[in-house]
Amino acid sequence: MQLSRWWELGDPCAWTGQGRGTRRMSPATTGTFLLTVYTIFSKVHSDRNVYPSAGVLFVHVLEREYFKGEFPPYPKPGEISNDPITFNTNLMGYPDRPGWLRYIQRTPYSDGVLYGSPTAENVGKPTVIEITAYNRRTFETARHNLIINIMSAEDFPLPYQAEFFIKNMNVEEMLASEVLGDFLGAVKNVWQPERLNAINITSALDRGGRVPLPINDMKEGVYVMVGADVPFSSCLREVENPQNQLRCSQEMEPVITCDKKFRTQFYIDWCKISLVDKTKQVSTYQEVIRGEGILPDGGEYKPPSDSLKSRDYYTDFLITLAVPSAVALVLFLILAYIMCCRREGVEKRNMQTPDIQLVHHSAIQKSTKELRDMSKNREIAWPLSTLPVFHPVTGEIIPPLHTDSYESTNMPLMQTQQNLPHQTQIPQQQTTGKWYP
C-alpha cells in the first residue's frame, strides 16, 4: 500500500479521504483542527495519481510492505518477509527527480519517502515519477509510475512565512504524520492564524550542516517552513529585539516566552528562525536600459558554410619539421668540430708534460699490461719486482728492462744487482768480533 498526504490547517467543514470512502467532518467540532488528507491506492500494476497543491508540502511514502508482494516467491497470507528493499526514483525520461522533489530512505529495512513543495510553474503539467524497487536478497525489481498532478492553491503563496530550525529531529522523523501534526498544532497555538500550511521541509545537511556524531542520540536537524494568512505574533517577533540579537551573537539562547509550548517535543533554535513578510517585499525587476555596457543586437547567428576550402599543409610541415632539423644539424656540426678538430694530440701533450710524469705513466701502463697478461694464464711467474726508475747516484733515467716484444715469461722473478747496468756497489760492513763456524 502506498500512502500520499499533504498538510494544511483549514475549515472544520472540509473533506478528508480515508480508506475507500470519504466522510465530511462535522461543523460541531470545536476549534480549528489539523486536516490530514490521505489517498490510499490499491495493489494494481497501474499508474497512481496524486493531486498536491502548489506551495503546500507534499509527502508520498513508498511502503516496503506494498512492494514485498511484487517479488517472487510471493508470500502467503500471514507470512512475514523481511527482505531488504531499496528504491530508485526519477522523472520519466530523465536520470533524476524534479528540482522541488526530494527522496530519503535511511536503511533497506525502512520505508522510502518522497517529499517537497510543488512550484507554481508546474501547475497543470502532469509529472510522471518512475519508482523502481530492488530486492537486495533476490535481486528482483519492480517498477511503478507515480503521476503528480499539481493543483493551483486558492491563496498561494501565503503572505506570512516562518522557517523554524528543529535541532532534535531528522527529516524522516519530521515527515511522520503525527510528528508534523504536533508541530503545526504548536505553531497554531502560538501564531493563531486562520489558515496554516506546511510549505517545505529541508534537512540541515542540505543547508551545509555537518553529519552529527553517533553519540547521545544526536540528530541532523531539520528546517520546517510554514505559512499563514495573518501577521506574525508578538512571541515570534521577540527574537528580533536587540537583547535577543545580542544573545544570539554571543552564541547564547535567546529568551522566548512561547518556547515552553514547543520544548516538550521540539527543541527550536530561535537564533535561526526566519520571518518573511511577502506583503512588504518590493519587486526588484527593472527594465533593461541599453547603454554603453550592453552590446547591440547582432541578429541571428549564422554558422560557417559546410563547404570549406582545401588547405595546403606542406608549408606547415616544413616549418614544423625542417626548421628544428636544421637547428639540430648546426648544433651537431659545432659539437663535432669542438670534439674532433680542436684536439691537441698525444705529441703536444707529451711535450708539455714533465719527463718524470711520462715515466711514471709508462711504468703504470706496463704494469697494467703485465697484470692483464697474467690473468689469462695463472701458471706464469709473478711480475718483476719494482725497480728504481732513476739511478740512485747519477740520477739518470734507467732504460726499460725489456721491450714490449720481449717474452716476459722468460724474465727471472728477481734480478740480482749485478745484472742491472749502472748499478753502484754498496760496500758491506764487516762485523767485529769472533766468528764461530
C-alpha positions in Angstrom: 0.0 0.0 0.0 1.3 3.4 -0.9 0.3 6.5 1.0 0.3 10.1 0.0 -0.6 13.1 2.1 -0.3 16.9 2.2 -0.8 19.1 5.2 -2.9 22.2 6.0 -4.9 23.6 8.8 -8.3 24.8 7.5 -12.0 25.0 7.7 -13.6 22.5 10.0 -16.1 21.6 7.3 -13.5 20.1 5.0 -13.4 16.8 3.2 -11.0 14.0 4.1 -10.4 10.8 2.3 -9.8 7.7 4.3 -9.8 4.1 3.0 -12.2 3.5 0.1 -14.8 6.0 1.3 -14.9 9.6 2.3 -16.6 11.5 5.0 -17.4 15.0 5.9 -16.2 16.4 9.2 -19.0 17.7 11.5 -19.2 21.5 11.8 -19.9 21.0 15.5 -16.2 20.2 16.0 -14.8 22.8 18.5 -11.8 24.8 17.5 -9.7 24.5 14.4 -8.3 21.1 13.8 -5.5 19.6 11.8 -6.7 18.3 8.5 -4.8 15.3 7.0 -5.7 14.3 3.5 -5.0 10.6 2.7 -5.1 8.9 -0.6 -4.8 5.1 -0.5 -4.0 3.1 -3.6 -4.8 -0.5 -4.3 -2.2 -3.1 -5.3 -2.6 -3.0 -9.0 0.0 -2.6 -11.7 -1.2 0.7 -13.0 -0.2 4.3 -12.7 -1.0 6.1 -9.4 -2.3 9.7 -9.4 -1.9 12.2 -6.7 -3.1 15.8 -6.6 -1.0 18.0 -4.4 -1.4 21.8 -4.2 1.3 24.2 -5.2 3.1 25.8 -2.3 1.9 23.1 0.2 4.2 20.3 1.5 3.7 17.1 -0.4 4.7 13.7 1.1 4.5 10.3 -0.6 5.5 7.2 1.3 6.9 4.2 -0.5 6.0 1.3 1.8 8.1 -1.8 1.7 5.0 -4.0 2.6 3.4 -2.9 -0.7 6.3 -4.0 -2.8 7.0 -7.3 -1.0 4.1 -8.8 -2.8 5.7 -7.9 -6.2 8.8 -10.2 -5.7 8.7 -14.0 -6.2 8.3 -16.2 -4.3 5.1 -14.4 -3.4 4.5 -14.5 0.4 1.4 -16.3 1.6 -1.2 -14.5 3.6 0.1 -14.0 7.2 3.7 -14.9 6.2 6.3 -12.4 7.4 9.0 -11.5 5.0 11.8 -9.0 5.8 13.8 -8.7 2.7 15.9 -5.6 2.3 14.3 -3.3 -0.3 15.7 -0.1 -1.8 14.0 2.4 -4.2 15.2 4.5 -7.1 13.1 7.4 -8.2 13.5 9.6 -11.3 11.5 11.7 -13.6 10.4 9.7 -16.7 12.9 10.2 -19.4 15.5 11.8 -17.1 18.1 10.4 -14.7 17.0 12.5 -11.7 13.9 13.9 -10.0 12.4 17.4 -10.4 14.2 20.1 -8.5 11.4 20.5 -6.0 11.1 16.8 -5.1 13.4 15.0 -2.7 13.8 11.4 -1.6 15.1 9.8 1.5 15.4 6.2 2.8 17.7 5.6 5.7 18.1 1.8 5.5 16.9 -1.0 3.2 14.6 -2.0 6.1 12.8 1.3 6.3 10.2 2.9 4.0 11.2 5.5 1.4 9.7 8.9 1.4 9.2 11.4 -1.5 8.6 14.9 -0.2 8.8 18.5 -1.4 6.9 21.6 -2.2 5.5 21.8 -5.7 6.0 25.1 -7.6 3.5 27.2 -9.4 5.4 26.7 -12.7 4.3 23.1 -12.8 0.6 23.7 -12.2 -1.4 21.8 -14.8 1.5 19.7 -16.0 1.5 16.0 -15.0 4.8 15.0 -13.5 5.5 11.2 -14.0 7.9 9.7 -11.5 9.3 6.3 -12.1 9.7 4.2 -9.0 11.9 1.2 -9.2 12.1 -1.2 -6.2 15.1 -3.5 -5.7 15.0 -6.6 -3.6 18.6 -6.8 -2.3 18.2 -10.5 -1.4 16.8 -11.9 -4.6 17.9 -9.1 -6.9 14.3 -8.9 -8.3 13.0 -5.5 -9.4 9.5 -3.9 -9.7 8.6 -0.7 -11.3 5.6 1.6 -11.0 4.7 5.1 -12.1 3.5 7.9 -9.8 1.7 10.7 -11.6 1.8 14.0 -9.7 -1.0 16.4 -10.9 -0.1 19.7 -9.2 -3.2 21.8 -8.5 -3.2 25.6 -8.0 -3.8 26.8 -4.5 -6.5 29.4 -3.7 -4.2 31.8 -1.8 -0.8 30.8 -3.0 1.6 31.9 -1.7 0.6 32.7 1.8 1.8 36.2 2.7 3.5 35.4 6.0 6.1 32.7 6.2 8.2 31.5 9.1 11.0 29.0 9.0 12.0 27.1 12.1 15.1 25.0 12.8 14.4 22.0 14.9 17.6 20.5 16.4 16.3 17.2 17.8 14.7 15.8 14.7 15.8 14.1 11.5 13.9 14.8 8.3 12.3 11.3 8.1 11.1 11.7 11.7 9.6 15.1 10.9 7.8 13.8 7.9 5.8 11.4 10.0 2.2 12.4 10.1 1.8 12.5 13.8 5.0 14.4 14.4 4.3 17.1 11.8 0.8 17.4 13.0 2.0 18.0 16.6 4.4 20.7 15.3 1.8 22.5 13.3 -0.6 22.4 16.2 2.1 24.0 18.5 2.7 26.7 15.9 -1.0 27.4 15.6 -1.3 27.9 19.3 1.5 30.5 19.2 0.6 32.2 15.9 -3.3 31.9 16.0 -3.8 32.1 12.2 -7.0 31.3 10.2 -5.1 29.2 7.7 -1.7 27.5 8.3 0.2 25.3 5.8 3.4 23.4 6.0 5.3 24.7 2.9 8.5 22.8 2.9 10.9 20.6 5.0 14.7 20.6 4.4 17.4 18.6 6.1 20.2 20.6 7.7 22.6 18.5 5.7 21.2 20.1 2.5 21.9 23.5 4.0 25.6 22.8 4.6 25.2 21.2 8.1 27.6 18.6 9.4 26.8 15.0 9.9 26.3 14.5 13.7 28.4 12.2 15.7 26.8 8.8 16.5 26.7 9.6 20.3 24.0 10.7 22.7 21.3 10.1 20.0 22.3 13.3 18.2 20.2 14.4 15.2 20.9 16.2 12.0 18.3 18.9 12.4 15.6 19.9 10.1 14.2 23.2 8.7 10.4 23.5 8.6 8.8 26.4 6.7 5.2 27.2 7.5 2.9 29.9 6.0 -0.1 31.7 7.5 -2.6 34.4 6.4 -2.2 36.7 9.5 0.9 38.7 10.7 3.4 37.2 13.0 2.6 37.1 16.6 4.4 39.0 19.3 6.1 35.9 20.5 7.6 35.1 17.2 8.9 38.7 16.9 10.6 38.5 20.3 13.7 37.1 18.6 14.1 40.4 16.7 14.6 42.6 19.8 18.1 43.9 20.5 18.6 41.8 23.7 17.9 38.5 22.0 20.0 39.6 18.9 22.9 40.2 21.3 22.5 36.9 23.0 22.5 35.2 19.6 25.7 36.9 18.6 27.3 35.6 21.8 26.0 32.1 20.9 23.6 32.2 23.9 20.0 31.1 23.7 17.5 34.0 23.4 14.7 34.4 25.9 11.4 33.5 24.1 8.2 33.3 26.2 6.5 30.8 24.0 9.4 28.4 23.8 7.8 26.2 26.5 5.0 25.3 24.1 7.5 23.6 21.9 10.0 22.4 24.4 8.1 19.3 25.4 8.8 17.7 22.0 10.7 20.1 19.8 14.0 21.9 20.5 13.9 25.0 18.4 17.0 27.1 17.6 15.4 30.6 17.9 18.5 32.3 16.6 18.0 30.6 13.2 14.3 31.4 12.8 13.5 33.3 9.6 10.4 35.5 9.3 9.4 36.6 5.8 6.6 39.1 5.1 5.6 38.8 1.4 3.4 41.9 1.7 6.4 44.2 2.2 8.6 42.8 -0.4 9.1 45.2 -3.3 9.7 43.9 -6.8 13.3 44.2 -7.8 12.6 43.8 -11.5 14.0 46.7 -13.5 13.6 47.3 -17.2 16.9 46.9 -19.1 18.1 50.1 -20.5 20.7 49.8 -23.2 23.8 51.7 -22.7 27.5 51.6 -23.3 27.9 48.3 -21.4 25.3 46.4 -23.5 26.2 45.2 -27.0 23.7 45.9 -29.7 21.6 43.0 -31.1 23.6 41.3 -33.8 20.7 39.3 -35.2 20.7 35.6 -35.7 23.8 33.5 -35.6 25.0 32.4 -38.9 27.3 29.3 -38.8 30.0 28.9 -41.4 29.3 27.1 -44.6 29.6 23.3 -44.8 31.8 23.6 -48.0 35.2 24.6 -46.6 38.2 25.4 -48.9 41.0 22.9 -49.0 44.2 23.9 -47.2 47.8 23.1 -48.2 49.7 21.8 -45.2 53.1 21.5 -47.0 54.3 24.8 -45.6 53.2 23.9 -42.1 55.1 20.6 -42.5 58.3 22.3 -43.5 58.1 24.8 -40.6 57.3 22.1 -38.1 60.0 19.6 -39.1 62.6 21.3 -41.3 63.4 24.2 -39.1 64.0 22.1 -35.9 66.0 19.6 -38.0 68.3 22.4 -39.4 68.9 23.8 -36.0 69.8 20.3 -34.7 72.2 19.8 -37.6 74.0 23.0 -37.0 74.4 22.2 -33.3 75.7 18.7 -34.3 78.4 20.2 -36.6 79.6 22.7 -34.0 79.9 19.9 -31.4 81.8 17.7 -33.9 84.2 20.5 -34.7 84.9 21.1 -31.0 85.3 17.4 -30.2 87.4 16.3 -33.3 89.1 19.3 -34.8 90.2 21.0 -31.6 92.1 18.1 -30.1 95.7 18.9 -29.0 97.1 15.4 -29.8 99.4 13.0 -27.9 102.7 14.6 -29.1 101.7 18.0 -27.9 100.6 16.5 -24.7 103.9 14.7 -24.2 105.9 17.8 -25.0 104.1 19.8 -22.3 104.3 17.1 -19.7 107.4 16.6 -17.5 109.5 13.6 -18.2 109.1 12.2 -14.7 105.3 12.1 -15.1 105.7 10.3 -18.5 108.0 7.7 -17.0 105.6 7.1 -14.2 102.7 6.8 -16.7 104.7 4.4 -18.8 105.6 2.2 -15.8 101.9 2.1 -14.7 100.8 1.2 -18.3 103.4 -1.7 -18.5 102.5 -3.0 -15.1 98.8 -2.9 -16.0 99.5 -4.8 -19.3 101.6 -7.4 -17.4 98.8 -8.0 -14.9 96.3 -8.4 -17.7 98.5 -10.9 -19.4 98.9 -12.8 -16.2 95.2 -13.0 -15.7 95.0 -15.1 -18.8 97.3 -17.7 -17.6 97.5 -18.3 -13.8 100.6 -20.6 -14.0 103.1 -18.0 -15.2 105.5 -16.3 -12.9 104.7 -13.3 -10.9 105.7 -9.8 -12.3 109.1 -8.3 -11.8 109.9 -6.6 -8.6 109.5 -2.9 -8.5 112.9 -1.3 -9.5 114.0 2.3 -9.1 113.3 4.4 -12.1 116.3 6.7 -11.7 119.9 5.9 -10.9 120.4 6.5 -7.2 123.8 8.3 -7.7 123.8 9.9 -11.1 120.0 10.5 -11.4 120.0 9.3 -15.0 116.9 7.6 -16.4 117.3 3.8 -16.5 116.2 2.3 -19.8 113.4 -0.2 -19.9 114.5 -3.7 -18.8 112.9 -5.2 -21.9 110.9 -4.1 -24.9 107.2 -4.9 -25.5 108.1 -7.7 -27.8 110.4 -9.4 -25.3 108.9 -12.5 -23.8 108.1 -11.6 -20.3 107.7 -15.2 -19.2 111.4 -15.8 -19.6 112.4 -13.0 -17.3 113.5 -14.1 -13.8 111.3 -13.2 -10.9 114.1 -11.3 -9.1 117.1 -9.8 -10.8 120.3 -9.5 -9.0 122.1 -6.2 -8.7 124.9 -7.5 -10.8 122.5 -7.8 -13.8 121.5 -4.2 -13.5 123.5 -1.8 -15.6 125.0 1.3 -13.9 124.3 -0.2 -10.5 126.5 1.1 -7.8 128.1 -1.4 -5.5 127.3 -0.7 -1.9 130.1 -1.8 0.4 129.2 -4.1 3.2 130.5 -3.6 6.7 132.4 -6.3 8.5 131.2 -7.2 11.9 133.7 -7.1 14.7 134.3 -10.0 16.9 134.9 -13.6 16.7 133.0 -15.8 14.3 132.2 -19.3 15.3 131.6 -21.8 12.5 
